[in-house]
């Protein structure tokens, strides 16, 4: 909170920073409004085609919550690794005279807020689109809060459990093993997603009942009774389209699983955190020695390049692999790209439904939207490299400017 207050205090002194913040806020507001209008349009379209296939609100809500659950688990894991084992203030914090349970709950809240606030900001307009369409009672707003609290606690606690077990076996600062592990898990998940959405090569058609049923089956996959996204979506959907079923069992499952995971995370952190943190600290010298060996390997593999360019490429690789959050975010973007490829199969279905008198106009519009989405994804993936390559250089940029290569060549 003090950091946030100091930021706005400094921003008030800079006209340029005020303009930059205003542009970012306007862009975020535009995205939130687009999410609201897009969700409302989806619900209206589904209602118009209800005679052909009925999509219960738990299906789109289940997809949203499942995607959030996966994203939050990855992002919380990266934040937990940095907060619990790689943070520079841990020596001071762990030696402070306060109980271990306070350390745990403070770190739990810190990790959850840091990784979840952006998801909450952009989830609210999607949920409000359901409110605008179904017009539920005011109790629905309280239910959203009651569902969101345990839903965001579950991935945070789960990530702490996974990171603690991993750090107990492998030093947390051994980024090479961590990167290989995360990439391996991510590739398996991407392969499963790829085989799911691209199980056969034919195009979808909204006039083929088998294709529509297959699409509905894919949308229904998140609605498995053992998945927290199912419990959350069922609770909210019951208030939108009542079926006279009680939501108390699903709320009880959300809270009991959240409490159980928090308890397990506390026990594991109490048992393994000090050993895992000590192991991470004691292996720093080994990492420095291994860095010299890696320099020799890069010199052998990139010997055909000039020494300045080889040094720059080596620096870029080390910057990327030493920041575990880059790997998590790149895997998430890879999953979004797989879903984007899935949209190509839907273009044929849209083409069949275009009105004949304006088909050329709609084809041009779809072409522009498709190119815009593609440009957005390419920009997002590229930014992950540009940000750590130029924006995170810090003081080392002055060292690079004294190196025997021009700044233009570096850029």
Secondary structure, 3 states (H helix, E strand, C coil): CHHHHHHHHHHCCCHHHHHHHHHHHHHHHHHHHHHHHHHHHHHHHHHHCCCCCCCCHHHHHHHHHHHHHHHHHHHHHHHHHHHHHCCCCHHHHHCCCCCHHHHHHHHHHHHHHHHHHHHHHHHHHHHHHHHHHHCCCCHHHHHHHHHHHHHHHHHHHHHHHHHHHHHHHCCCCCHHHHHHHHHHHHHHHHHHHHHHHCCCCCCCCCCCHHHHHHHHHHHHCCCCCCCHHHHHHHHHHHHHCCCCCCCHHHHHHHHHHHHHHHHHHHHHHHHHHHHHHHHHHHCHHHHHHHHHHHHHHHHHHCCCCCHHHHHHHHHHHHHHHHCHHHHHHHHHHHHHHHHHHHHHHHHHHHHHHCCHHHHHHHHHHHHHHHHHHHHHHHHHHHHHHHHHHHHCCCCHHHHHHCCCCCHHHHC
